[in-house]
Amino acid sequence: MPNCELCGREDNLNNAIVENARVKICTQCTKFGKIIQETINTKNVSSFRSTFEDSEEYVTDNYNSLIKNKREKLNLTQDELAIKLKEKVSLISSIERGDIKPTLELAKKFENSLGIRMITKISQEKQIPNEKSNSSLTIGDLLKKK
């Protein structure tokens, strides 16, 4: 049975608004808020589901040396590279010095025009709980800890 988000009691819960926050509270805590009438459909699903969709992309740490070395190898000036990427020369200069880290969109532009790899993908399998367990933290628990 689910727990009240205010006091932690196991009881039939009602959706309510307490101080402009939508919470699920027991019948004894309904005096603290306004009950919202909604029907909730619950499903029996496994306690964990696996997601592979959470893949993070980030620009490698040595992006500035990769860009500068490849640009010099192709005999391009910063002006020519800026025109090719349709970006400002000052931005190219700042990125090559390491003052500014390029966004993923700009890093993809560099990858396509210079033929380098500077975006790394990390995919992690995460376990996400679907149901509340008895040890879940409630607002009441937080108040007791302070």
CYANA upper distance limits for C-alpha pairs under 8 A (distance plus 0.5 A):
  1 MET  CA     10 GLU  CA      6.48
  1 MET  CA     11 ASP  CA      7.31
  1 MET  CA     12 ASN  CA      8.15
  2 PRO  CA     10 GLU  CA      6.33
  2 PRO  CA     11 ASP  CA      7.35
  2 PRO  CA     12 ASN  CA      8.02
  2 PRO  CA     13 LEU  CA      7.88
  2 PRO  CA    132 LYS  CA      7.28
  2 PRO  CA    133 SER  CA      8.44
  2 PRO  CA    134 ASN  CA      8.28
  3 ASN  CA      8 GLY  CA      5.56
  3 ASN  CA      9 ARG  CA      5.82
  3 ASN  CA     10 GLU  CA      5.09
  3 ASN  CA     11 ASP  CA      7.08
  3 ASN  CA     13 LEU  CA      8.17
  3 ASN  CA     25 ILE  CA      8.40
  3 ASN  CA     26 CYS  CA      8.47
  3 ASN  CA    134 ASN  CA      7.90
  3 ASN  CA    138 THR  CA      8.42
  4 CYS  CA      8 GLY  CA      5.01
  4 CYS  CA      9 ARG  CA      5.73
  4 CYS  CA     10 GLU  CA      6.91
  4 CYS  CA     11 ASP  CA      7.52
  4 CYS  CA     13 LEU  CA      7.09
  4 CYS  CA     24 LYS  CA      6.54
  4 CYS  CA     25 ILE  CA      5.09
  4 CYS  CA     26 CYS  CA      5.85
  4 CYS  CA    138 THR  CA      7.77
  5 GLU  CA     23 VAL  CA      7.00
  5 GLU  CA     24 LYS  CA      6.32
  5 GLU  CA     25 ILE  CA      6.20
  5 GLU  CA    138 THR  CA      5.27
  5 GLU  CA    139 ILE  CA      6.07
  5 GLU  CA    140 GLY  CA      7.45
  6 LEU  CA     25 ILE  CA      6.85
  6 LEU  CA     29 CYS  CA      7.72
  6 LEU  CA    138 THR  CA      6.62
  6 LEU  CA    139 ILE  CA      5.48
  6 LEU  CA    140 GLY  CA      5.31
  7 CYS  CA     29 CYS  CA      8.09
  7 CYS  CA    138 THR  CA      7.55
  7 CYS  CA    139 ILE  CA      7.59
  7 CYS  CA    140 GLY  CA      5.28
  7 CYS  CA    141 ASP  CA      7.99
  8 GLY  CA    138 THR  CA      6.44
  8 GLY  CA    139 ILE  CA      8.46
  8 GLY  CA    140 GLY  CA      6.99
  8 GLY  CA    141 ASP  CA      7.98
  9 ARG  CA     26 CYS  CA      7.58
 10 GLU  CA     26 CYS  CA      8.34
 11 ASP  CA     26 CYS  CA      6.27
 11 ASP  CA     27 THR  CA      8.20
 12 ASN  CA     26 CYS  CA      6.58
 12 ASN  CA     27 THR  CA      7.85
 13 LEU  CA     24 LYS  CA      6.20
 13 LEU  CA     25 ILE  CA      5.68
 13 LEU  CA     26 CYS  CA      5.22
 13 LEU  CA     27 THR  CA      7.46
 14 ASN  CA     24 LYS  CA      5.91
 14 ASN  CA     25 ILE  CA      5.93
 14 ASN  CA     26 CYS  CA      6.73
 14 ASN  CA     27 THR  CA      7.74
 14 ASN  CA     30 THR  CA      8.49
 14 ASN  CA     35 ILE  CA      7.18
 14 ASN  CA     36 ILE  CA      7.95
 14 ASN  CA     37 GLN  CA      8.44
 15 ASN  CA     22 ARG  CA      7.47
 15 ASN  CA     23 VAL  CA      6.35
 15 ASN  CA     24 LYS  CA      5.10
 15 ASN  CA     25 ILE  CA      6.98
 15 ASN  CA     35 ILE  CA      6.43
 15 ASN  CA     36 ILE  CA      5.91
 15 ASN  CA     37 GLN  CA      7.54
 15 ASN  CA     38 GLU  CA      7.70
 16 ALA  CA     22 ARG  CA      6.24
 16 ALA  CA     23 VAL  CA      6.01
 16 ALA  CA     24 LYS  CA      6.59
 16 ALA  CA     25 ILE  CA      7.27
 16 ALA  CA     30 THR  CA      7.97
 16 ALA  CA     33 GLY  CA      6.63
 16 ALA  CA     34 LYS  CA      5.81
 16 ALA  CA     35 ILE  CA      4.63
 16 ALA  CA     36 ILE  CA      5.57
 17 ILE  CA     21 ALA  CA      5.79
 17 ILE  CA     22 ARG  CA      5.06
 17 ILE  CA     23 VAL  CA      6.64
 17 ILE  CA     33 GLY  CA      5.93
 17 ILE  CA     34 LYS  CA      5.79
 17 ILE  CA     35 ILE  CA      6.99
 17 ILE  CA     36 ILE  CA      7.64
 18 VAL  CA     22 ARG  CA      7.01
 18 VAL  CA     23 VAL  CA      7.43
 18 VAL  CA     32 PHE  CA      6.84
 18 VAL  CA     33 GLY  CA      4.88
 18 VAL  CA     34 LYS  CA      7.18
 19 GLU  CA     33 GLY  CA      7.65
 25 ILE  CA     29 CYS  CA      6.49
 25 ILE  CA     30 THR  CA      7.09
 26 CYS  CA     30 THR  CA      7.04
 29 CYS  CA     33 GLY  CA      8.20
 30 THR  CA     34 LYS  CA      7.39
 30 THR  CA     35 ILE  CA      7.34
 45 VAL  CA    130 ASN  CA      7.95
 46 SER  CA    130 ASN  CA      7.80
 47 SER  CA    129 PRO  CA      6.17
 47 SER  CA    130 ASN  CA      5.90
 47 SER  CA    131 GLU  CA      6.45
 48 PHE  CA    127 GLN  CA      6.49
 48 PHE  CA    128 ILE  CA      6.00
 48 PHE  CA    129 PRO  CA      5.20
 48 PHE  CA    130 ASN  CA      6.32
 49 ARG  CA    127 GLN  CA      6.52
 49 ARG  CA    128 ILE  CA      6.25
 49 ARG  CA    129 PRO  CA      7.38
 49 ARG  CA    130 ASN  CA      7.70
 50 SER  CA    125 GLU  CA      7.10
 50 SER  CA    126 LYS  CA      6.58
 50 SER  CA    127 GLN  CA      5.91
 50 SER  CA    128 ILE  CA      7.32
 51 THR  CA    125 GLU  CA      6.30
 51 THR  CA    126 LYS  CA      6.32
 51 THR  CA    127 GLN  CA      7.60
 51 THR  CA    128 ILE  CA      8.37
 52 PHE  CA    123 SER  CA      7.39
 52 PHE  CA    124 GLN  CA      7.06
 52 PHE  CA    125 GLU  CA      5.75
 52 PHE  CA    126 LYS  CA      7.76
 53 GLU  CA    123 SER  CA      8.16
 54 ASP  CA    123 SER  CA      6.64
 54 ASP  CA    124 GLN  CA      6.94
 54 ASP  CA    125 GLU  CA      7.91
 54 ASP  CA    126 LYS  CA      8.34
 55 SER  CA    121 LYS  CA      7.04
 55 SER  CA    122 ILE  CA      5.95
 55 SER  CA    123 SER  CA      4.53
 55 SER  CA    124 GLN  CA      6.89
 56 GLU  CA    121 LYS  CA      6.08
 56 GLU  CA    122 ILE  CA      5.68
 56 GLU  CA    123 SER  CA      6.75
 57 GLU  CA    104 LEU  CA      8.26
 57 GLU  CA    119 ILE  CA      6.91
 57 GLU  CA    120 THR  CA      6.08
 57 GLU  CA    121 LYS  CA      4.93
 57 GLU  CA    122 ILE  CA      6.90
 58 TYR  CA    104 LEU  CA      7.44
 58 TYR  CA    119 ILE  CA      6.03
 58 TYR  CA    120 THR  CA      6.00
 58 TYR  CA    121 LYS  CA      7.11
 59 VAL  CA     63 TYR  CA      7.46
 59 VAL  CA    101 LYS  CA      8.42
 59 VAL  CA    102 PRO  CA      7.99
 59 VAL  CA    103 THR  CA      8.25
 59 VAL  CA    104 LEU  CA      7.26
 59 VAL  CA    107 ALA  CA      7.53
 59 VAL  CA    118 MET  CA      6.16
 59 VAL  CA    119 ILE  CA      5.10
 59 VAL  CA    120 THR  CA      6.76
 60 THR  CA    118 MET  CA      5.90
 60 THR  CA    119 ILE  CA      6.47
 60 THR  CA    120 THR  CA      6.91
 62 ASN  CA     66 LEU  CA      6.86
 63 TYR  CA     67 ILE  CA      6.65
 63 TYR  CA     96 GLU  CA      8.39
 63 TYR  CA     98 GLY  CA      8.44
 63 TYR  CA    101 LYS  CA      8.45
 63 TYR  CA    118 MET  CA      6.67
 64 ASN  CA     68 LYS  CA      6.65
 64 ASN  CA     95 ILE  CA      6.44
 64 ASN  CA     96 GLU  CA      4.93
 64 ASN  CA     97 ARG  CA      6.86
 64 ASN  CA     98 GLY  CA      5.99
 65 SER  CA     69 ASN  CA      6.35
 65 SER  CA     96 GLU  CA      7.23
 66 LEU  CA     70 LYS  CA      6.61
 66 LEU  CA    116 ILE  CA      8.04
 66 LEU  CA    118 MET  CA      8.24
 67 ILE  CA     71 ARG  CA      6.49
 67 ILE  CA     96 GLU  CA      7.10
 67 ILE  CA    110 PHE  CA      7.99
 67 ILE  CA    114 LEU  CA      8.26
 67 ILE  CA    116 ILE  CA      8.45
 68 LYS  CA     72 GLU  CA      6.64
 68 LYS  CA     96 GLU  CA      6.31
 69 ASN  CA     73 LYS  CA      6.55
 70 LYS  CA     74 LEU  CA      6.70
 70 LYS  CA    114 LEU  CA      7.16
 70 LYS  CA    116 ILE  CA      8.21
 71 ARG  CA     75 ASN  CA      6.81
 71 ARG  CA     76 LEU  CA      5.93
 71 ARG  CA     77 THR  CA      7.75
 71 ARG  CA     78 GLN  CA      8.45
 71 ARG  CA     81 LEU  CA      8.11
 71 ARG  CA    114 LEU  CA      7.59
 72 GLU  CA     76 LEU  CA      6.43
 72 GLU  CA     77 THR  CA      7.92
 76 LEU  CA     80 GLU  CA      6.44
 76 LEU  CA     81 LEU  CA      6.84
 77 THR  CA     81 LEU  CA      6.77
 78 GLN  CA     82 ALA  CA      6.51
 78 GLN  CA     89 VAL  CA      6.69
 78 GLN  CA     92 ILE  CA      7.07
 78 GLN  CA     93 SER  CA      7.46
 79 ASP  CA     83 ILE  CA      6.78
 79 ASP  CA     89 VAL  CA      6.18
 80 GLU  CA     84 LYS  CA      6.66
 81 LEU  CA     85 LEU  CA      6.61
 81 LEU  CA     92 ILE  CA      8.36
 82 ALA  CA     86 LYS  CA      6.16
 82 ALA  CA     87 GLU  CA      5.45
 82 ALA  CA     88 LYS  CA      6.19
 82 ALA  CA     89 VAL  CA      5.80
 82 ALA  CA     92 ILE  CA      7.03
 83 ILE  CA     87 GLU  CA      6.99
 83 ILE  CA     88 LYS  CA      8.30
 84 LYS  CA    113 SER  CA      8.17
 85 LEU  CA    109 LYS  CA      7.11
 85 LEU  CA    110 PHE  CA      8.01
 85 LEU  CA    113 SER  CA      7.94
 87 GLU  CA     91 LEU  CA      7.53
 87 GLU  CA     92 ILE  CA      7.98
 88 LYS  CA     92 ILE  CA      7.14
 89 VAL  CA     93 SER  CA      6.66
 90 SER  CA     94 SER  CA      6.59
 91 LEU  CA     95 ILE  CA      6.62
 91 LEU  CA    100 ILE  CA      8.38
 92 ILE  CA     96 GLU  CA      6.69
 93 SER  CA     97 ARG  CA      6.78
 94 SER  CA     98 GLY  CA      6.72
 94 SER  CA     99 ASP  CA      5.72
 94 SER  CA    100 ILE  CA      6.19
 95 ILE  CA     99 ASP  CA      6.39
 95 ILE  CA    100 ILE  CA      5.45
 95 ILE  CA    101 LYS  CA      6.63
 95 ILE  CA    102 PRO  CA      7.22
102 PRO  CA    106 LEU  CA      6.25
102 PRO  CA    107 ALA  CA      6.30
103 THR  CA    107 ALA  CA      6.50
104 LEU  CA    108 LYS  CA      6.64
104 LEU  CA    119 ILE  CA      8.02
105 GLU  CA    109 LYS  CA      7.02
106 LEU  CA    110 PHE  CA      6.88
107 ALA  CA    111 GLU  CA      6.66
107 ALA  CA    118 MET  CA      7.37
107 ALA  CA    119 ILE  CA      7.52
108 LYS  CA    112 ASN  CA      6.63
108 LYS  CA    119 ILE  CA      8.08
109 LYS  CA    113 SER  CA      6.64
110 PHE  CA    114 LEU  CA      6.18
110 PHE  CA    115 GLY  CA      8.03
110 PHE  CA    116 ILE  CA      7.85
111 GLU  CA    115 GLY  CA      5.63
111 GLU  CA    116 ILE  CA      5.34
111 GLU  CA    117 ARG  CA      6.30
111 GLU  CA    118 MET  CA      7.29
112 ASN  CA    116 ILE  CA      7.92
132 LYS  CA    136 SER  CA      6.75
137 LEU  CA    141 ASP  CA      6.63
137 LEU  CA    142 LEU  CA      7.93
138 THR  CA    142 LEU  CA      7.11
139 ILE  CA    143 LEU  CA      6.93
140 GLY  CA    144 LYS  CA      6.84
141 ASP  CA    145 LYS  CA      6.85
142 LEU  CA    146 LYS  CA      7.13
